[in-house]
Amino acid sequence: MIAEIKNKAKKTDFRLLSIEETRNWREDIAKACGRIYGVYFYNKNEHTYCCELAPSYSLIPLYSYSENEIKDGMAEELINGDALCSNVIYVHVSQVDKLKTQPAPASLNGIYYENGGKKYREIMETAEEYLKCNHQI
């Protein structure tokens, strides 16, 4: 029974969402940018249980963008701030499912057999690199 489950192929279903995070930024940056949004991606087909019964998605940070058009110096501040916050965050599935999300390009999805396995890590790393360089939101 366990061997059957372990060998069953799964396919990623990458989704993108933006979360308003202005309160996490320095006051001068927030004043110049207006609202600041963090863009994340996650695999809708994988859940994480963080010491509780409710499942969560692992949201991987990609980049931030601002409501206002900003000058190059301020854009650099935004990029530098993003570099400091590269930690995955965990948000309950029920909360994320209420938010507006969009699918990532289908070509990024792949087939894997085990969450955390080599193939899964390769798919995730490739998708993250592509999405960081090719802004979708």
Secondary structure, 3 states (H helix, E strand, C coil): CHHHHHCCCEECCEEEEEEECHHHCCHHHHHHHCCEEEEEEEECCCCECCCCCCCEEEEEEEEEEECCCCCHHHHHHHHHHHHHCCCCEEEEHHHHCCCCCEECCHHHCCEECCCCCHHHHHHHHHHHHHHHHCCCC
